[in-house]
């Protein structure tokens, strides 16, 4: 038996196993929100700029990046189901975030790969072959990895350095030891450098294997985790579908 784990799915599993189960089976999906639109628009512009630099050794100007953002927002805004900010505000924030990337981050970097996908086998135990898949935003010529985040506010660096799963997964998969979170929030930039040692990687691999017994047990539901911001009709697609707590508390519990 082969089981493929995606890094983002592992994060969902750690937040709530039952949400992860239902998403994996395609029973529910996240609603398209203005938050996702904001992040995807900035990601898209950075990706295009990086690919242009990688393939033609040329850099695009800020005006071109802004045009990319505007075109992406215009084309994809019709897919948004939940608006948490007005469209005009999303445009302004995206433009401000791409400007700070252009001014403060890009001059330091030269890509060796942009949107690099990977599929890497973790190993085989008791007849189960475990594989990890994912996509790294930016692999730099320095050997360091970079990931672009567009939240509504900055992170706590110590939390990311202690618990962040993405940095473990990508450093293992791409043989790197330095991972950088570039966080853009309302036109401000936060840099969180993270270093992963072999000890971190060993712990991560064991954590991946710890998920396998539940996945192979063929039982449902999986444990439900109510603790944290994620357990809310605002964020959880299972709740939004009228399952789990949503079955009993409805769409407006508080």
C-alpha positions in Angstrom: 0.0 0.0 0.0 1.2 3.5 -0.8 0.1 6.5 1.1 0.9 10.0 -0.2 1.0 12.8 2.4 0.9 16.4 1.3 2.6 18.9 3.6 -0.5 21.2 3.7 -2.7 18.2 4.6 -0.5 17.3 7.5 -1.1 20.8 8.9 -4.8 20.2 8.6 -4.5 16.8 10.3 -2.7 18.3 13.2 -5.4 21.0 13.6 -8.3 18.5 13.3 -8.0 14.9 12.2 -11.7 14.7 11.2 -11.4 17.8 9.0 -8.4 16.2 7.3 -10.2 12.9 6.7 -13.2 14.6 5.1 -11.0 16.9 2.9 -8.9 13.9 1.8 -12.0 12.0 0.7 -13.4 15.1 -1.1 -16.4 15.3 1.2 -15.8 19.0 1.9 -13.7 21.7 0.6 -12.5 25.1 1.8 -14.7 28.0 0.7 -13.0 30.6 -1.6 -12.5 33.7 0.5 -11.0 37.1 0.0 -8.1 36.0 2.2 -7.2 33.3 -0.2 -7.6 35.6 -3.2 -5.2 38.1 -1.6 -2.5 35.5 -1.0 -2.9 33.9 -4.4 -2.7 37.2 -6.2 0.6 38.1 -4.5 1.9 34.5 -5.0 1.1 34.7 -8.7 2.9 38.0 -9.3 6.0 36.8 -7.4 5.9 33.5 -9.3 5.8 35.2 -12.7 8.6 37.6 -11.7 10.7 34.7 -10.6 10.2 32.7 -13.7 11.0 35.7 -15.9 14.3 36.1 -13.9 15.0 32.4 -14.0 14.5 31.9 -17.7 15.6 35.2 -19.3 17.8 36.8 -16.6 15.6 39.9 -16.7 13.6 41.6 -14.0 10.2 43.1 -14.3 9.4 46.5 -12.9 7.0 47.3 -10.1 4.4 48.6 -12.5 4.3 45.3 -14.3 4.0 43.5 -11.0 1.0 45.7 -10.1 -0.6 44.9 -13.4 -0.2 41.2 -12.8 -1.8 41.6 -9.4 -4.7 43.6 -10.8 -5.3 41.2 -13.6 -5.3 38.2 -11.3 -7.7 39.8 -8.9 -10.1 40.9 -11.7 -10.1 37.4 -13.2 -10.5 35.4 -10.0 -12.6 37.7 -7.8 -15.8 36.1 -9.3 -14.9 32.8 -7.5 -14.9 34.3 -4.0 -17.7 33.0 -1.8 -16.8 34.9 1.4 -15.7 38.5 1.3 -13.9 39.5 4.6 -12.7 42.8 3.1 -14.1 44.9 0.3 -12.6 44.3 -3.1 -10.9 47.7 -3.2 -9.2 47.0 0.1 -7.9 43.6 -1.2 -6.4 45.4 -4.3 -4.7 48.0 -2.1 -3.2 45.4 0.3 -2.0 43.2 -2.6 -0.3 46.1 -4.3 1.3 47.2 -1.0 2.5 43.6 -0.3 4.0 43.2 -3.8 5.8 46.5 -3.5 7.5 45.5 -0.2 8.5 42.2 -1.8 9.9 44.1 -4.8 11.7 46.7 -2.7 13.0 44.7 0.3 13.1 41.0 -0.6 13.7 40.4 -4.3 17.0 42.4 -4.5 18.5 39.8 -2.1 17.5 36.7 -4.1 18.3 34.9 -7.3 16.1 31.8 -8.0 17.4 28.4 -8.9 13.8 27.1 -9.0 10.3 28.7 -8.7 7.2 26.7 -7.6 9.4 23.5 -7.4 7.2 20.4 -6.9 8.6 17.3 -5.3 7.5 13.7 -4.6 9.9 11.9 -2.2 9.6 8.5 -0.6 9.9 8.5 3.2 10.2 4.7 3.4 8.4 1.5 3.8 7.1 -0.1 7.1 4.9 -3.1 7.6 3.8 -3.1 4.0 3.1 0.6 3.8 5.1 2.9 1.6 4.9 6.5 2.7 5.5 9.4 0.3 5.6 13.1 0.8 4.6 15.6 -1.9 4.6 19.4 -2.0 5.6 22.6 -3.8 8.2 25.0 -2.7 7.6 28.7 -3.6 11.2 29.6 -4.2 14.5 27.8 -4.1 17.4 30.3 -4.1 20.9 29.9 -5.6 22.2 30.3 -2.1 20.5 26.9 -1.3 17.9 28.5 1.0 14.2 28.0 0.6 11.7 30.8 0.7 7.9 30.8 1.2 5.5 33.8 0.8 2.8 34.4 3.3 0.1 37.0 3.2 -1.8 36.9 6.5 -3.8 39.7 8.0 -1.1 40.2 10.7 2.4 39.1 11.6 3.3 35.8 13.1 5.0 35.0 16.4 8.5 34.0 15.2 9.2 31.6 18.1 6.0 29.6 17.3 7.1 29.1 13.7 10.6 28.2 14.6 9.3 25.7 17.2 6.3 24.1 15.4 6.2 25.0 11.7 5.6 21.8 9.7 6.3 23.3 6.2 9.9 24.1 7.0 10.5 20.5 8.2 8.9 19.0 5.2 10.6 21.2 2.6 14.1 21.1 4.1 13.9 17.3 4.2 12.5 16.9 0.7 14.9 19.4 -1.0 18.0 18.7 1.1 18.1 22.2 2.6 18.8 23.4 6.1 17.6 27.0 5.9 14.0 28.0 5.3 12.7 31.6 5.2 9.2 32.8 5.8 8.6 36.1 4.0 5.5 37.5 5.6 3.6 40.4 4.1 0.8 42.0 6.1 -0.8 45.2 5.0 2.3 46.4 3.2 4.7 45.5 6.0 7.4 42.8 5.8 8.4 40.3 8.4 11.3 37.9 7.9 11.4 34.7 9.9 14.5 32.6 9.2 14.3 29.0 10.3 17.0 26.4 10.5 16.3 22.7 10.5 18.9 20.1 11.7 19.0 16.4 11.2 17.3 16.0 14.6 14.4 18.1 13.4 14.1 16.0 10.3 14.2 12.7 12.2 11.4 13.9 14.5 9.3 15.0 11.5 9.7 11.6 9.8 8.4 9.9 12.9 5.5 12.3 13.1 4.5 11.4 9.6 4.6 7.7 10.4 2.4 8.3 13.5 -0.5 9.3 11.1 -0.4 6.0 9.2 -2.2 3.7 11.8 -5.3 5.9 11.8 -5.3 6.2 8.0 -5.1 2.4 7.5 -7.6 1.5 10.2 -10.6 2.2 7.9 -12.7 3.9 10.7 -14.8 7.0 10.8 -15.0 9.6 12.1 -11.5 10.5 13.1 -11.0 12.5 16.4 -12.5 16.0 16.4 -10.4 18.8 17.8 -12.4 21.7 19.1 -9.6 23.7 20.5 -8.3 26.7 18.6 -9.3 29.3 16.0 -9.9 26.7 13.3 -13.0 25.2 15.1 -15.4 27.8 13.8 -18.0 28.2 11.0 -15.7 31.0 9.7 -12.8 28.6 9.0 -13.9 25.0 9.0 -15.4 23.5 5.9 -16.8 20.5 7.9 -18.7 22.9 10.1 -19.9 24.9 7.1 -21.2 21.6 5.6 -23.4 21.0 8.6 -21.3 18.3 10.1 -19.4 17.8 13.4 -20.2 20.8 15.7 -22.0 22.5 12.8 -24.7 19.7 12.9 -25.6 20.8 16.4 -24.6 24.5 16.8 -25.5 25.8 13.4 -23.8 28.6 11.4 -24.1 31.3 14.1 -23.2 29.6 17.4 -21.8 32.6 19.2 
